[in-house]
């Protein structure tokens, strides 16, 4: 049983309370507004400084990080928790794994969870990689499912490469023409890292593929390719094809 304290009496915290699986127990909800709030979704609202009185496994920051301005609030809470003596490896940002009944995200999560169980049953192990992580939602799922594997995350954290766009005539080019691609630059490696449960096995490679693939020598059990453009997608496919463990898996988005 994983015991967690949610930080933030928010809509997202409410989703957690309504959709968590049976192997997770919510001990309480911490909030800086604890004097105004007594109870939230059936859970006691506590002062942040009282978190240490609980025997917890994790503190989950339950704020919607896509809401404008929330990145700053998330890091403010993160540093507040560290100042209270909460170990860094016990603080994690919310993952969509338990909070979204989304027609795309839910099947992906169920697929990767079942694949993780299959790998464990068959004794398949190796590194895991995601190319094109955006804000790290699926990266967080990968870190939970493959909890003992080294996790490589590849992203430019600034959107598409202009050189790659010159060779692409697909949907990505239409995104650029309409300005829809600008959201892809609304990310940073610090937010992504906060989603990973064990950052000691995390390696974030910032920049453009294929350059960031240089020096990667591990063998891989699972790779997710989600870069939208032909050149980096093809380069990653060619690279990882020779590094997959027998019986391993991959997905493309």
C-alpha positions as CSV (number, residue, x, y, z in Angstrom):
1,X,0.0,0.0,0.0
2,X,1.5,3.3,-1.1
3,X,0.7,6.1,1.4
4,X,0.5,9.6,0.0
5,X,-0.3,13.2,1.2
6,X,-1.8,15.5,-1.4
7,X,-0.6,19.1,-1.4
8,X,-3.4,21.4,-2.7
9,X,-7.1,21.2,-2.0
10,X,-7.8,21.5,-5.7
11,X,-10.0,20.1,-8.5
12,X,-7.1,17.8,-9.3
13,X,-6.9,16.6,-5.8
14,X,-10.6,15.8,-6.0
15,X,-9.9,13.7,-9.1
16,X,-7.2,11.8,-7.2
17,X,-9.6,11.1,-4.4
18,X,-12.3,9.8,-6.8
19,X,-10.1,7.6,-9.0
20,X,-7.1,6.3,-7.1
21,X,-6.6,2.5,-7.2
22,X,-6.9,0.2,-4.2
23,X,-3.2,0.1,-3.6
24,X,-2.9,3.8,-2.8
25,X,-4.0,5.4,0.5
26,X,-4.5,9.1,1.0
27,X,-3.4,10.1,4.5
28,X,-4.5,13.7,4.2
29,X,-4.5,16.9,2.2
30,X,-2.0,19.7,3.0
31,X,-2.8,23.2,2.0
32,X,-1.5,26.7,2.9
33,X,-5.1,27.6,3.4
34,X,-5.6,25.1,6.2
35,X,-7.1,27.7,8.5
36,X,-9.9,28.3,6.1
37,X,-10.4,24.6,5.2
38,X,-11.3,21.9,7.6
39,X,-12.2,19.0,5.3
40,X,-11.9,18.4,1.6
41,X,-13.5,15.4,-0.2
42,X,-13.7,13.6,3.1
43,X,-10.1,14.2,4.0
44,X,-8.7,16.3,6.8
45,X,-6.9,19.5,5.6
46,X,-3.6,19.9,7.4
47,X,-1.0,22.6,7.7
48,X,2.1,21.9,5.6
49,X,4.3,21.9,8.7
50,X,2.3,19.0,10.1
51,X,3.1,16.7,7.1
52,X,6.0,15.2,9.1
53,X,3.6,13.7,11.6
54,X,2.4,11.3,9.0
55,X,4.1,8.0,7.9
56,X,3.9,8.8,4.2
57,X,5.7,7.4,1.1
58,X,5.1,10.4,-1.1
59,X,3.9,14.0,-1.2
60,X,2.0,14.6,-4.4
61,X,1.7,18.2,-5.6
62,X,-1.9,18.2,-6.9
63,X,-1.9,21.3,-9.1
64,X,-2.9,21.6,-12.7
65,X,0.4,22.5,-14.3
66,X,-1.2,23.6,-17.6
67,X,-3.1,26.4,-15.9
68,X,-1.3,29.7,-16.6
69,X,1.0,30.7,-13.8
70,X,0.9,27.4,-12.0
71,X,4.5,26.4,-12.9
72,X,5.7,29.1,-10.5
73,X,3.3,28.0,-7.8
74,X,4.4,24.4,-8.2
75,X,8.1,25.3,-7.7
76,X,7.2,27.5,-4.8
77,X,5.4,24.5,-3.1
78,X,8.3,22.2,-4.0
79,X,10.8,24.5,-2.3
80,X,8.5,25.0,0.7
81,X,8.3,21.2,1.2
82,X,12.1,20.9,1.0
83,X,12.4,23.7,3.6
84,X,10.2,21.6,5.9
85,X,12.7,18.8,5.6
86,X,10.7,16.7,3.1
87,X,13.2,14.5,1.2
88,X,13.4,15.5,-2.5
89,X,12.8,12.0,-3.6
90,X,9.4,12.0,-1.8
91,X,8.0,15.0,-3.7
92,X,6.3,14.3,-7.0
93,X,4.1,16.3,-9.4
94,X,0.7,14.8,-10.3
95,X,0.5,12.3,-13.2
96,X,-2.5,11.7,-15.4
97,X,-2.2,7.9,-14.6
98,X,-4.8,8.2,-11.8
99,X,-6.6,11.4,-12.7
100,X,-7.9,11.3,-16.2
101,X,-10.6,9.2,-17.9
102,X,-9.4,10.4,-21.3
103,X,-10.2,8.3,-24.4
104,X,-6.5,8.6,-25.5
105,X,-4.6,8.7,-22.2
106,X,-6.4,5.9,-20.5
107,X,-5.8,3.2,-23.2
108,X,-2.1,4.2,-23.3
109,X,-1.8,3.9,-19.6
110,X,-3.6,0.6,-19.5
111,X,-1.4,-0.7,-22.3
112,X,1.9,0.3,-20.7
113,X,0.8,-1.1,-17.3
114,X,-0.1,-4.5,-18.8
115,X,3.2,-4.4,-20.7
116,X,5.1,-3.8,-17.5
117,X,3.4,-6.8,-15.8
118,X,4.2,-8.9,-18.9
119,X,7.9,-7.8,-18.7
120,X,8.1,-8.7,-15.0
121,X,6.5,-12.1,-15.6
122,X,8.9,-12.9,-18.5
123,X,12.0,-11.4,-16.8
124,X,12.5,-8.8,-19.4
125,X,14.5,-5.8,-18.2
126,X,16.4,-2.9,-19.7
127,X,16.4,0.8,-20.0
128,X,13.3,2.8,-21.0
129,X,13.2,5.9,-23.3
130,X,10.7,8.5,-24.4
131,X,11.5,10.8,-27.3
132,X,9.2,13.8,-27.3
133,X,8.0,14.2,-23.7
134,X,6.3,17.6,-23.7
135,X,5.4,18.2,-20.0
136,X,6.2,14.6,-18.9
137,X,2.7,13.2,-18.3
138,X,3.5,9.9,-19.9
139,X,7.0,10.0,-18.6
140,X,5.6,9.9,-15.1
141,X,3.6,6.8,-16.0
142,X,6.7,5.1,-17.5
143,X,8.7,5.9,-14.3
144,X,6.0,4.2,-12.2
145,X,5.5,1.1,-14.4
146,X,9.2,0.5,-15.0
147,X,10.3,1.5,-11.5
148,X,13.7,-0.2,-11.6
149,X,14.7,0.8,-15.1
150,X,16.9,3.7,-16.1
151,X,14.7,6.3,-17.8
152,X,16.0,8.4,-20.7
153,X,13.9,11.4,-21.7
154,X,14.7,13.3,-25.0
155,X,13.1,16.6,-25.9
156,X,14.2,20.0,-27.2
157,X,12.0,21.8,-24.6
158,X,11.6,24.5,-27.2
159,X,9.4,23.0,-29.9
160,X,10.3,21.9,-33.4
161,X,13.6,22.3,-35.2
162,X,13.3,24.7,-38.2
163,X,15.7,22.4,-40.1
164,X,13.5,19.4,-39.5
165,X,10.4,21.4,-40.5
166,X,11.9,22.2,-43.9
167,X,11.7,18.5,-44.8
168,X,8.2,17.9,-43.4
169,X,4.9,18.4,-45.3
170,X,2.6,16.6,-42.8
171,X,0.3,17.7,-40.0
172,X,3.2,19.3,-38.1
173,X,3.7,21.8,-40.8
174,X,0.0,22.8,-40.6
175,X,0.4,23.2,-36.8
176,X,3.2,25.7,-37.5
177,X,1.1,27.6,-40.1
178,X,-1.8,27.9,-37.6
179,X,0.5,28.6,-34.6
180,X,-0.8,25.5,-32.8
181,X,2.8,24.2,-32.4
182,X,3.7,27.0,-29.9
183,X,2.2,25.0,-27.0
184,X,5.0,22.5,-27.5
185,X,7.5,25.0,-26.2
186,X,5.4,25.5,-23.0
187,X,7.5,23.0,-21.1
188,X,10.8,22.7,-19.2
189,X,12.9,19.9,-17.9
190,X,12.4,20.9,-14.3
191,X,8.6,20.3,-14.5
192,X,9.2,17.0,-16.3
193,X,11.7,15.8,-13.7
194,X,9.2,16.5,-10.9
195,X,7.0,13.8,-12.3
196,X,9.6,11.1,-11.9
197,X,9.4,9.1,-8.8
198,X,13.1,8.1,-8.6
199,X,15.2,10.8,-10.2
200,X,18.4,8.9,-9.4
201,X,17.7,6.7,-12.5
202,X,16.6,9.6,-14.7
203,X,18.6,11.1,-17.5
204,X,17.1,14.1,-19.4
205,X,18.8,14.8,-22.7
206,X,17.8,18.3,-23.9
207,X,18.2,19.2,-27.5
208,X,17.4,17.8,-30.9
209,X,17.5,14.3,-32.2
210,X,19.8,12.8,-33.6
211,X,22.4,14.9,-31.7
212,X,21.1,13.9,-28.3
213,X,21.3,10.2,-29.0
214,X,25.1,10.4,-29.1
215,X,26.8,8.4,-26.3
216,X,23.7,6.4,-25.3
217,X,25.0,2.8,-24.9
218,X,22.2,1.1,-22.9
219,X,20.0,-1.7,-24.2
220,X,16.3,-0.9,-24.1
221,X,13.2,-2.8,-23.0
222,X,10.7,-0.1,-24.1
223,X,10.9,3.0,-26.2
224,X,8.1,5.6,-26.9
225,X,8.6,7.8,-30.0
226,X,6.4,10.9,-30.1
227,X,8.1,13.7,-32.0
228,X,5.6,14.4,-34.8
229,X,8.3,15.2,-37.4
230,X,9.7,12.6,-39.9
231,X,13.5,13.3,-39.5
232,X,13.8,12.9,-35.7
233,X,11.2,10.1,-35.7
234,X,13.1,8.2,-38.4
235,X,16.5,8.9,-36.8
236,X,15.3,7.6,-33.4
237,X,13.7,4.5,-35.0
238,X,16.9,3.6,-36.7
239,X,18.9,4.2,-33.6
240,X,16.8,2.2,-31.1
241,X,16.2,-0.6,-33.6
242,X,19.7,-1.9,-32.9
243,X,19.4,-1.4,-29.1
244,X,16.2,-3.3,-28.2
245,X,16.3,-6.2,-25.9
246,X,14.7,-9.4,-27.3
247,X,11.1,-9.4,-26.3
248,X,11.1,-5.6,-25.6
249,X,8.4,-3.2,-27.0
250,X,7.9,0.2,-28.4
251,X,5.1,2.6,-29.3
252,X,4.7,5.5,-31.7
253,X,2.5,8.5,-31.5
